[in-house]
């Protein structure tokens, strides 16, 4: 008998299947290899001795980690997609599509017609490793997470394209008190979204779908999300019992066709020889050249410390600071001399409210009647929730709290960098006020949680893992890539024989490089500062600290309470308030404290926020997740402040169609049409068409066209186009107009007046990737700058489309259109002048929220403009500012119309008091990377702050609110 053995060595697991002569499965296994792929391959073969000894064996190896094994041992290798297809055709021939999720690999195979496969490349977002990370974050095992997901009542939007992005979205939801059942289901939904938008890339997933891989076999909640999203009937969604072993099964099927077979002894000998091979890796220089270097380093960093006072004997007043961070909660109690009476640092464990309650109970027991807390302050992601739950006196934006703490240690500090679990904050200090604020955006790349998660996955606690890095002889070079990308690199380094000490050192070095080159974007040490204070729990890791000093080439101050700086700063601010009594809950209230949360969907305005209502023992409530005040106050705003974003959006929605003699024409409200709609609405209305706009943007509308998006890296505003087109098709429109426009209208503010390539030619993408059916899709190339050319070209285009429209009608309609467009532009600028005048009269600060025209869409800006109103700002847009007499000087070719407006706005803001600019930047926009540097230079050269907010489909505004409040606090400090 000849047995067929298939071994699938994946990124996290090793699977094996043995077939007999009748192709019956006589053995199968599924085990995590913990990166010891070579050792486990040998032990797996030894485990099969009783079954295989004395037999001939046909073997094939597959999997992401299997190629190296096959090469070194001289075994046949089969590409895993081909192996999967082999097994599917033999055992499930009726399948049309295969979706497979592995540990770090995800793939879709289309079997109809030519075999086509789509696979993730270097990112593990939306895979088993991603789900593992999320389970750790929720502090549950996978089985519990799965059971919780089946009890969900609502879904939250969570980034799916990258696991680290998703952690930045999940953590604030945890801190808001969201139920774990809803979070678990939302995480599974993010995996589904990644598979549809990120992998399918525009091709429909339909027919009989076969779901493979461990996560899809073991997680029933994930199965449910796939079936509901893809609208699959039970008979169309197949989850075979063999799913975890399927690729190994295909490998065994493939092995039967190979001309070579082996005896058991030959197999074992080759496998053992392969495992014995030593692979040398080239590493980086060690962190310390000698033990003396390390001792000097330790001695230097013990000097920045805070005095302690004994809480068991102290009598008098005290001040409490709480830092409710993304992954940990910190408490500090100080006395009148700023000495620490009590401190705590605890993981949130998925429920930060419980952590604070327990710590306050401990604190009250220690204070007895000798110590009285007369003022308290809270900062961090969970600020609002903690303030409402425990009646803390004041909330402090975390940037200010950290600055106060750093100033205590070094009054001359000119640069602060704080690296926490999920976020990174950098502040430049000038004249004792915050001059510039840099925060990581939706990505936690370069933060401490990655090191901690990796340490846990390898069975180490974070302290032990950090110490190991100090003795690394050849640290692994992991560069400055996203930490999820690094996960694969780390595993590869392990396969190549790198020690855990070298991996620990390499990971810490990469955290530092990400901070310096991705967040700060430093070109030299002088870009940072000379009096540098580092803080945050991540800098307690000596390996990270040493890596930072070596990379920077200068010594820094790390306070001994690096991990407590936010809480200590909050306590210092509480002390500065010179209060006489605190509203903090008393001991008996803490003892009887209860907390419950309930999710619901708000329908009071077009934001349609997913809210979490937290209810406490005393009946107090806190609503989280709202982007306006209406759920809290019942009113749109406590005070209606001017907002150009609302004004422009409402003006566009007023453009209703009127019945016309030529029928209806649909226009999607997308991209540059937010700028040109007044023109096209007037043009077609005067041609005798009833103009029908697509529906307002929403998550539901986005989902309508999600499966037709061909690129997962395109910006979110472009992704939304597909849903808008589909909404017009669903309305029964027979004609849709969406023109290609290489150029926008020339506003004489730059060297040229191009639209960006995505804006200019996205109609081509729609035509090539969407099933438009019988709809007549009109996408002419249009040039608006010259009316005569426009009239002639449109007449010729209509004629070519068999649309009988006389030339004189085109001329007359365009006359109205050009007038309507200019009127709209004039009204926007007039409204901008009125808003600024209102601010001056009422002593309000103004924010120019500078983006592109489509950023007025609430689904794209996620209500940031209203958040700014709630903070007391008057909000105007970049195009509400008239062309400046002296155009700004930029260092690049100024050729994009929408970005020329931003330069013009920055030039205006630079000359104004009580006015700052916030730039909205889309993920995936290459031009924004250029524009951001120029806008920043214009503002900074005139002593203004620069604030950038990156936005995509994820609408959690936790980090955005911190950024806006930090800007507000910096403005207040500058203005005295």
SVG drawing of the C-alpha trace seen along z (x, -y; Angstrom):
<svg xmlns="http://www.w3.org/2000/svg" viewBox="-43 -92 75 95">
<polyline fill="none" stroke="black" stroke-width="0.4" points="0.0,0.0 1.2,-3.5 0.0,-6.2 -0.4,-9.8 0.8,-12.3 0.0,-16.0 1.6,-18.4 0.4,-22.1 2.9,-24.2 1.0,-27.5 1.9,-30.7 0.6,-29.5 -0.4,-25.9 0.8,-22.6 -1.8,-20.3 -1.3,-16.8 -3.5,-14.4 -2.9,-10.8 -4.9,-9.1 -4.9,-5.3 -5.2,-3.7 -8.9,-4.3 -8.4,-8.0 -9.9,-7.6 -8.6,-9.8 -6.9,-7.5 -5.2,-10.3 -5.6,-14.0 -4.2,-16.6 -4.3,-20.3 -1.8,-21.8 -0.2,-25.2 3.5,-25.0 4.6,-28.1 7.1,-29.0 9.0,-25.7 8.1,-24.5 11.1,-22.3 11.0,-20.6 7.3,-19.9 7.6,-18.5 10.0,-15.9 7.9,-15.1 4.8,-14.8 6.6,-12.2 7.7,-10.3 4.1,-10.3 3.1,-8.6 5.7,-5.8 3.1,-3.1 0.9,-3.9 3.6,-4.5 6.5,-2.2 7.0,0.4 4.9,-1.4 5.7,-3.5 4.7,-7.1 4.0,-9.8 4.5,-13.2 3.8,-16.8 4.3,-19.8 2.4,-23.1 1.8,-26.3 3.4,-29.7 6.2,-28.2 6.4,-24.9 8.6,-26.0 11.8,-26.3 11.2,-22.9 10.5,-21.3 13.6,-22.9 16.0,-21.9 14.7,-18.4 14.2,-17.8 10.5,-17.1 7.8,-18.0 6.1,-21.3 2.7,-22.4 1.5,-26.0 -1.4,-26.1 -4.0,-27.6 -3.4,-24.8 -3.6,-22.3 -6.9,-23.7 -8.3,-23.6 -7.2,-20.0 -9.1,-19.0 -12.2,-21.1 -12.5,-19.6 -12.3,-16.1 -14.5,-16.4 -16.7,-19.5 -16.9,-19.9 -20.1,-22.1 -18.2,-24.9 -18.0,-28.3 -15.9,-30.2 -13.6,-29.2 -12.9,-31.6 -10.1,-30.4 -8.8,-32.1 -5.7,-30.9 -3.5,-32.2 -1.9,-35.0 -3.1,-34.2 -6.5,-34.9 -7.5,-34.0 -10.4,-33.8 -10.4,-31.4 -12.9,-31.9 -13.4,-28.5 -15.8,-29.4 -14.1,-29.9 -10.3,-30.4 -9.0,-29.7 -8.4,-33.0 -7.0,-33.6 -6.8,-36.7 -4.6,-36.6 -3.4,-39.0 0.2,-39.9 2.2,-41.0 -0.7,-42.2 -2.4,-39.8 -5.5,-42.0 -8.7,-39.9 -7.1,-36.6 -6.8,-34.2 -3.9,-36.1 -6.1,-39.2 -8.9,-37.5 -6.4,-36.1 -5.2,-39.7 -8.8,-40.9 -9.6,-38.1 -6.6,-39.1 -7.9,-42.7 -11.3,-41.7 -9.7,-39.4 -11.6,-36.3 -10.6,-33.1 -11.7,-32.3 -14.5,-30.0 -16.0,-32.6 -15.6,-35.3 -17.5,-33.1 -20.3,-32.5 -20.6,-36.2 -20.8,-37.2 -23.9,-35.1 -25.7,-37.2 -25.0,-40.6 -27.6,-43.3 -25.7,-45.9 -22.6,-46.2 -19.9,-48.9 -17.7,-49.9 -14.2,-48.6 -11.2,-48.9 -10.6,-45.6 -7.7,-46.2 -5.2,-46.0 -5.3,-44.4 -3.4,-47.2 -5.8,-49.8 -8.7,-47.7 -7.2,-47.7 -7.2,-51.5 -11.0,-51.3 -11.9,-48.6 -10.1,-50.0 -12.1,-53.3 -15.3,-51.2 -14.2,-49.1 -13.5,-52.3 -16.9,-53.6 -18.5,-50.5 -19.7,-48.7 -20.9,-45.2 -18.4,-42.5 -21.0,-40.6 -21.4,-43.5 -17.7,-44.0 -17.1,-40.3 -19.6,-40.3 -18.2,-43.6 -14.7,-42.1 -16.0,-39.2 -17.9,-41.6 -14.6,-43.5 -13.0,-40.2 -15.9,-39.7 -15.6,-43.2 -11.8,-42.7 -12.5,-39.5 -15.1,-41.2 -13.5,-44.6 -9.9,-43.7 -9.7,-40.3 -12.6,-40.0 -11.7,-43.5 -14.7,-44.1 -15.6,-40.5 -18.9,-39.2 -18.9,-36.3 -21.9,-34.3 -23.1,-30.8 -21.9,-27.9 -19.3,-29.2 -16.9,-26.8 -15.5,-28.2 -12.1,-26.8 -9.5,-27.3 -9.5,-27.0 -11.2,-30.3 -14.1,-29.6 -14.5,-26.1 -14.3,-26.8 -16.0,-30.2 -19.8,-29.9 -20.2,-33.7 -17.8,-34.3 -19.8,-31.9 -23.0,-33.8 -21.5,-37.1 -20.3,-35.8 -23.7,-34.2 -25.7,-37.4 -23.3,-39.8 -23.1,-37.7 -26.9,-36.9 -26.1,-33.2 -28.8,-30.5 -27.9,-27.5 -27.4,-25.3 -25.0,-27.9 -22.7,-28.2 -20.7,-25.1 -18.6,-24.7 -17.1,-21.2 -15.9,-19.3 -12.6,-18.9 -12.2,-22.7 -9.1,-23.0 -7.3,-20.2 -8.4,-21.1 -5.1,-22.4 -3.2,-19.5 -5.9,-17.2 -5.2,-18.9 -1.5,-18.4 -2.1,-14.7 -4.2,-14.5 -1.4,-16.3 1.2,-13.8 -0.7,-11.0 0.2,-12.4 3.9,-12.8 6.3,-10.2 8.4,-9.9 7.7,-8.1 9.7,-7.3 10.1,-4.7 9.3,-5.8 13.0,-5.6 14.0,-7.8 11.3,-10.4 12.5,-10.6 16.1,-10.8 15.5,-13.7 13.3,-15.5 15.8,-15.2 18.6,-16.4 16.5,-19.4 15.7,-20.3 19.4,-20.0 20.5,-22.7 21.6,-25.9 20.6,-29.1 22.6,-32.2 21.0,-35.6 22.7,-39.0 21.7,-41.1 22.2,-44.7 24.9,-45.7 24.0,-44.9 22.5,-47.6 25.3,-47.5 28.9,-46.8 29.7,-45.8 28.2,-45.3 29.8,-48.6 27.8,-50.4 24.6,-48.9 25.4,-49.9 26.1,-53.5 22.8,-53.6 20.9,-52.3 22.5,-54.7 21.7,-57.7 18.1,-56.8 17.4,-56.4 18.0,-60.1 14.7,-61.4 12.4,-60.3 9.5,-61.5 9.5,-61.6 7.0,-59.3 5.0,-59.9 3.6,-57.2 -0.1,-57.0 -0.4,-55.0 0.8,-57.9 0.1,-61.1 -2.6,-63.5 -4.0,-66.3 -5.3,-67.1 -4.6,-65.1 -5.2,-65.4 -6.2,-62.5 -5.2,-62.0 -6.6,-59.3 -5.4,-58.4 -7.9,-56.1 -5.7,-55.0 -6.3,-52.8 -5.1,-49.6 -4.3,-50.5 -5.7,-52.6 -3.4,-54.6 -4.1,-56.4 -1.9,-58.7 -2.7,-60.4 -0.3,-63.2 0.0,-65.3 0.5,-69.1 4.3,-68.8 3.5,-66.8 4.8,-63.6 3.1,-60.4 0.9,-58.8 -0.6,-56.1 -0.1,-54.8 -1.6,-52.0 -1.1,-50.7 -3.5,-48.1 -4.6,-46.5 -8.2,-47.4 -9.0,-43.8 -11.9,-44.9 -13.6,-46.8 -11.8,-50.0 -14.8,-51.1 -14.3,-48.0 -10.6,-48.8 -11.2,-52.3 -13.9,-51.2 -11.5,-48.6 -8.7,-51.0 -10.8,-53.7 -12.1,-51.2 -8.5,-50.3 -7.6,-53.9 -10.4,-54.8 -9.5,-51.9 -5.9,-53.2 -6.8,-56.8 -9.2,-56.1 -10.3,-59.5 -6.8,-61.0 -6.6,-62.0 -9.2,-64.1 -9.3,-64.3 -10.2,-67.9 -9.9,-67.8 -9.6,-65.2 -8.9,-65.2 -9.1,-62.5 -7.5,-62.3 -7.1,-59.7 -9.4,-57.9 -11.9,-57.0 -12.0,-60.6 -15.7,-61.3 -16.9,-57.8 -14.8,-58.0 -15.8,-61.6 -19.5,-60.7 -19.2,-57.3 -17.2,-58.6 -18.1,-62.3 -14.5,-63.4 -14.1,-67.2 -12.4,-68.0 -11.4,-66.4 -8.1,-67.2 -7.0,-66.6 -4.1,-64.1 -1.6,-66.2 -1.8,-68.9 -1.6,-66.4 1.5,-64.9 3.1,-68.3 2.5,-69.3 4.2,-66.1 7.2,-66.5 7.6,-70.1 7.8,-69.0 10.9,-66.9 12.5,-69.3 11.2,-72.9 13.3,-73.5 11.7,-70.6 11.4,-71.3 10.2,-67.9 8.0,-65.2 7.4,-61.8 4.9,-59.5 4.5,-56.0 1.6,-54.1 -0.1,-50.8 -2.1,-52.0 -1.2,-55.6 1.8,-57.8 2.0,-61.5 4.8,-63.9 4.8,-67.6 7.2,-70.4 7.4,-73.0 8.2,-76.7 8.2,-79.5 6.7,-77.0 3.6,-76.3 2.8,-73.4 3.8,-74.6 3.2,-71.5 1.4,-68.2 2.0,-65.0 -0.1,-61.9 -0.3,-58.6 -3.5,-58.4 -5.6,-55.3 -2.6,-53.1 -0.8,-51.9 2.3,-51.0 5.3,-51.6 3.3,-51.3 3.7,-49.1 0.7,-46.8 2.4,-45.0 5.4,-44.0 3.1,-42.9 0.8,-40.9 3.8,-39.2 5.3,-38.4 2.1,-36.8 1.8,-34.8 5.2,-33.3 4.5,-32.6 6.4,-35.4 5.3,-38.3 6.2,-41.7 8.8,-42.4 10.7,-39.2 10.5,-39.6 11.8,-43.2 14.8,-42.1 15.7,-39.5 16.3,-42.2 19.1,-43.8 21.3,-40.8 20.6,-40.3 23.9,-39.9 22.5,-40.3 19.1,-42.1 16.8,-41.3 16.4,-44.2 12.6,-44.7 12.7,-48.2 9.8,-50.7 6.9,-48.7 3.5,-48.3 3.6,-46.0 1.3,-43.5 3.7,-43.2 6.4,-42.7 4.6,-39.7 5.4,-37.7 9.0,-39.0 9.4,-37.9 8.1,-34.5 10.5,-34.2 13.4,-35.3 12.4,-32.5 12.4,-30.0 15.8,-31.2 17.2,-30.5 17.1,-33.9 17.1,-33.8 14.3,-35.3 16.8,-37.8 17.6,-39.1 13.9,-39.2 13.0,-41.2 15.8,-43.7 14.7,-44.0 11.0,-44.6 12.0,-47.3 14.2,-49.0 11.4,-48.9 9.1,-50.7 11.6,-53.5 12.1,-53.7 8.4,-53.9 8.1,-56.7 11.0,-58.7 10.4,-58.2 6.7,-57.4 5.1,-59.7 7.6,-62.4 9.1,-62.1 12.4,-63.4 15.2,-64.1 17.8,-64.8 18.0,-64.9 17.7,-68.7 14.2,-68.3 13.2,-66.9 14.9,-68.9 17.7,-69.1 15.7,-68.8 13.8,-65.6 11.5,-63.8 10.3,-60.3 7.4,-58.8 4.6,-56.2 4.6,-52.6 6.5,-51.5 9.6,-53.5 9.8,-51.5 11.2,-48.9 15.0,-49.5 15.4,-48.0 13.1,-50.6 14.8,-53.4 18.3,-52.3 17.2,-51.9 15.7,-55.4 18.9,-57.0 21.1,-55.1 18.9,-56.0 18.8,-59.6 22.4,-59.9 21.7,-61.8 20.7,-61.1 17.1,-61.7 15.3,-61.9 13.0,-59.1 11.2,-59.7 11.0,-56.8 7.2,-57.2 7.3,-57.1 4.2,-54.8 2.2,-57.2 2.9,-60.5 -0.6,-61.1 -2.1,-60.4 0.6,-62.4 0.1,-65.4 -3.7,-65.2 -3.0,-65.2 -0.7,-68.3 -3.4,-70.1 -6.0,-69.2 -3.7,-70.6 -3.2,-73.9 -7.0,-74.5 -6.8,-75.3 -10.3,-73.8 -11.7,-73.3 -14.0,-70.3 -14.4,-67.5 -17.5,-66.0 -15.8,-62.5 -18.0,-59.7 -17.6,-58.9 -16.5,-55.6 -20.0,-54.3 -20.9,-55.2 -17.9,-53.3 -18.9,-50.3 -22.4,-50.2 -21.3,-51.3 -22.9,-49.5 -22.5,-50.0 -24.4,-48.7 -24.3,-49.6 -26.7,-49.2 -26.1,-49.9 -28.6,-51.6 -28.8,-53.3 -29.5,-57.0 -31.9,-58.3 -32.2,-61.9 -30.0,-63.3 -28.2,-62.1 -25.1,-60.9 -27.0,-57.8 -24.4,-57.2 -24.0,-53.9 -24.4,-55.0 -23.6,-53.3 -25.7,-54.4 -23.9,-53.8 -26.1,-53.8 -24.6,-54.0 -26.0,-53.2 -27.0,-56.7 -29.1,-56.9 -26.5,-59.0 -26.1,-58.3 -23.3,-58.8 -23.9,-58.5 -20.8,-57.6 -20.4,-57.5 -22.4,-60.7 -21.1,-63.2 -23.5,-65.9 -25.2,-67.1 -28.7,-66.0 -28.8,-62.6 -27.7,-64.3 -29.6,-67.6 -32.3,-66.9 -31.1,-69.9 -28.9,-70.1 -26.5,-72.4 -26.6,-74.2 -25.6,-77.2 -25.9,-77.3 -22.5,-78.3 -21.7,-79.0 -20.6,-75.9 -19.7,-76.1 -19.7,-72.3 -23.3,-72.1 -24.2,-75.1 -22.6,-73.7 -24.0,-70.2 -27.5,-71.5 -27.2,-73.9 -26.3,-71.0 -29.2,-68.9 -31.6,-71.7 -30.9,-71.1 -34.1,-69.1 -35.1,-67.9 -38.2,-69.2 -40.1,-67.1 -38.7,-67.7 -39.7,-66.9 -36.7,-64.8 -37.2,-62.4 -34.9,-61.7 -31.1,-61.7 -29.3,-60.4 -26.2,-62.2 -24.2,-60.6 -23.2,-63.0 -19.6,-62.0 -16.0,-63.3 -15.8,-66.5 -19.5,-66.6 -19.7,-68.1 -18.0,-71.0 -19.6,-71.0 -23.2,-69.9 -24.7,-73.4 -23.3,-73.5 -24.6,-70.1 -28.0,-70.5 -28.6,-73.7 -27.4,-72.4 -29.6,-69.3 -32.6,-71.0 -32.4,-73.7 -32.1,-70.9 -35.4,-69.6 -34.3,-66.7 -35.4,-65.9 -32.2,-65.6 -32.2,-62.7 -29.4,-62.7 -28.1,-59.5 -29.1,-58.9 -27.2,-60.4 -24.0,-58.6 -24.3,-56.0 -22.8,-52.7 -25.7,-50.9 -25.2,-52.8 -21.4,-51.9 -22.3,-48.3 -24.5,-48.4 -21.4,-48.8 -18.7,-47.3 -18.3,-44.1 -17.5,-46.1 -14.6,-48.1 -11.5,-46.9 -8.8,-48.3 -8.7,-48.2 -6.1,-51.0 -8.2,-53.6 -9.5,-56.4 -12.8,-56.1 -14.5,-58.9 -13.8,-56.9 -15.0,-53.6 -18.3,-55.4 -18.8,-56.1 -19.9,-52.5 -22.7,-52.7 -24.0,-56.0 -24.1,-54.6 -25.9,-51.4 -28.4,-53.6 -29.3,-55.3 -29.6,-52.0 -31.9,-50.7 -34.1,-53.8 -34.7,-52.6 -32.7,-55.4 -32.2,-54.5 -29.5,-57.2 -26.7,-58.2 -24.3,-61.1 -20.9,-61.1 -18.2,-62.9 -14.5,-62.5 -12.8,-65.8 -9.0,-66.0 -9.2,-69.7 -11.4,-71.6 -12.3,-75.3 -9.2,-77.5 -9.2,-79.6 -5.8,-81.2 -4.3,-80.1 -1.7,-77.7 0.5,-76.6 -2.3,-74.5 -5.8,-73.3 -5.9,-69.5 -8.2,-67.2 -6.4,-64.4 -6.3,-61.2 -8.8,-59.4 -11.3,-62.3 -10.6,-62.9 -11.1,-59.3 -13.1,-57.4 -16.1,-57.1 -13.8,-54.8 -13.4,-52.6 -17.2,-52.5 -17.8,-51.5 -15.1,-48.8 -16.1,-47.2 -19.8,-47.6 -22.6,-45.7 -24.6,-48.6 -27.1,-46.4 -29.2,-48.3 -28.4,-51.7 -27.0,-54.3 -23.9,-55.4 -22.7,-58.8 -19.1,-59.6 -17.8,-62.1 -14.4,-63.8 -15.4,-67.4 -13.4,-70.7 -15.3,-73.5 -12.7,-76.3 -13.7,-77.3 -17.4,-77.6 -17.2,-77.4 -15.3,-74.1 -17.6,-72.8 -20.8,-73.6 -19.4,-72.0 -18.0,-68.8 -21.2,-68.2 -23.4,-68.7 -21.2,-66.1 -21.3,-63.7 -25.1,-63.9 -25.3,-63.3 -23.0,-60.2 -25.2,-58.9 -28.4,-59.2 -29.6,-62.0 -31.5,-64.5 -30.5,-67.8 -30.1,-70.9 -26.8,-72.9 -28.8,-76.1 -30.3,-74.2 -26.8,-73.2 -25.6,-76.8 -28.6,-78.2 -28.4,-75.5 -24.6,-76.1 -25.2,-79.9 -27.5,-79.1 -25.0,-76.5 -22.0,-78.8 -24.0,-81.4 -25.4,-79.0 -21.9,-77.6 -20.5,-81.1 -23.5,-82.1 -22.9,-79.0 -19.2,-79.9 -20.0,-83.5 -22.6,-82.4 -20.1,-80.1 -17.5,-82.9 -20.1,-85.3 -21.2,-82.8 -17.5,-82.4 -17.1,-86.1 -20.3,-86.2 -19.0,-83.3 -15.7,-85.1 -17.6,-88.3 -19.8,-86.3 -16.7,-84.9 -15.1,-88.4 -18.3,-89.8 -18.7,-87.0 -15.1,-86.4 -15.0,-82.9 -12.0,-81.0 -12.3,-79.9 -11.2,-76.6 -10.6,-76.4 -11.4,-72.7 -9.4,-72.3 -10.2,-69.4 -11.7,-68.7 -15.3,-69.4 -16.5,-65.9 -15.3,-66.3 -18.6,-68.1 -20.3,-64.7 -21.0,-63.7 -20.3,-60.0 -16.8,-61.0 -16.0,-63.5 -17.7,-61.5 -19.1,-64.6 -15.7,-66.2 -17.2,-69.7 -19.9,-69.3 -17.4,-68.0 -15.6,-71.3 -18.8,-73.3 -19.4,-71.4 -15.9,-72.5 -17.0,-76.1 -15.3,-76.8 -16.8,-78.5 -16.0,-76.3 -15.3,-77.4 -14.1,-75.6 -11.0,-76.1 -13.1,-77.3 -14.9,-79.9 -11.7,-81.9 -11.2,-84.4 -8.1,-84.3 -5.3,-86.0 -3.5,-89.1 -0.2,-87.4 -0.2,-83.6 1.7,-81.4 5.2,-80.2 5.4,-76.4 8.2,-74.0 6.3,-71.8 4.4,-72.2 1.1,-73.7 -1.1,-72.0 -4.1,-70.6 -7.2,-72.9 -8.5,-71.5 -5.1,-71.6 -4.3,-75.1 -7.3,-76.2 -5.7,-74.6 -2.5,-76.6 -4.5,-79.7 -6.4,-79.0 -3.2,-78.4 -1.8,-81.7 -4.9,-83.4 -4.9,-81.7 -1.3,-82.5 -2.1,-86.2 -5.2,-85.9 -5.6,-86.0 -7.8,-83.4 -7.8,-81.2 -6.2,-77.9 -6.3,-75.3 -7.1,-71.6 -6.3,-69.6 -8.4,-66.5 -6.4,-63.9 -7.7,-60.7 -5.9,-57.3 -4.6,-56.2 -4.2,-59.7 -0.7,-60.2 -1.2,-63.9 -2.2,-64.6 1.3,-63.5 2.8,-66.3 0.2,-68.9 0.4,-68.2 4.1,-69.2 3.5,-72.4 0.5,-73.5 2.4,-72.7 5.4,-74.8 3.1,-77.8 1.5,-77.7 4.7,-76.9 6.7,-79.7 4.1,-82.1 3.9,-80.7 0.7,-78.8 -0.1,-75.2 -0.6,-72.5 -3.1,-69.8 -3.8,-66.9 -6.6,-64.4 -6.6,-61.2 -10.0,-59.8 -11.3,-56.6 -14.4,-54.4 -14.0,-54.0 -15.9,-56.7 -14.7,-56.3 -13.7,-59.9 -11.8,-59.1 -8.4,-60.0 -9.8,-62.9 -11.4,-64.5 -8.1,-64.3 -6.4,-66.0 -9.0,-68.8 -9.0,-69.4 -5.2,-69.4 -5.3,-72.1 -7.8,-74.1 -5.7,-73.8 -2.6,-74.9 -4.5,-77.9 -5.8,-78.9 -2.2,-78.6 -0.8,-80.8 -3.6,-83.4 -3.1,-83.5"/>
</svg>
